[in-house]
């Protein structure tokens, strides 16, 4: 099925993206772009080659806790 460019733009769907049609109980339908779910492999690959440092699980946990507490402090 082909949709006009202005319709796709209004819905936030880029040309070539997959779409999903949800049928609603009142006889209407809702179109939305199918957004790929991130995987652990893609997350790990995001940082690959950016540093030679290897962090231990304890260091990662500590950095996460520090970031969380700083984010909470910023909201106050």
N, C-alpha and C positions, 0 to 999 in steps of 0.2 A: 504494500500500500504506500502511496506517496502523499506527503503532506506539503502544503505550501511553506516556503521559507519563513514567512512572518508568523505562521502558526507554531512552527518548531521553536523559533526564537522566543515567542511569548511563553511557551511551556518550559523553556530552559533546556531544550533538547538540541544537541548539535547534529548537523548532517552526518549521517553514517552511524550514529549511535543506535543501539537497540532500544526499543520502547516496550513498555508493558501496559496492557489494558486491563484495568480492574473494572468489573461489572458491578454496579451499585444496585441495591435492592429496588430503587425507585425507577429503574429503567434507564438510568444514565450510565455513562462510562467515564472512567478517569484514565488519561494517558500520562505516563511519566517515563523519564529516561531510566534505563536499567543501569545502575551504578555498580561497577565491579567492587567486590568486597576485597579489602586488603588481606594479604597473606603474610605469614611470618617471614617467608622467604623474600618477599618484596621489601619488607621492613628492614631485614638484616642487610639486604643488598643495597639499600638506600645509603648506608654509611660505609660500605665496603671501599677500602683503599684510601680513605680520608685521613687515617692516622695509623701509626705503628703501635700505639698503646693497646695493651690488652688489659681489660678490667676484670677483676674477680667479681663473683656474685655479691660479696659483701660490699665492694666499692660501688657496684651498680645500685644495690639497695640503699646505701647511704646517700648517694647522689639523688635518687628518687625521693627519699624522705626529705632531704634538704630542699629540693625543688617544690615538693608539696607544702612544706611548712612556709616557704617564702611566698608561694601563691596565696596561701591563707592569710598571711600577714598583709599582703598587698590589698586584699579585699576589705580589710578593717579600716 
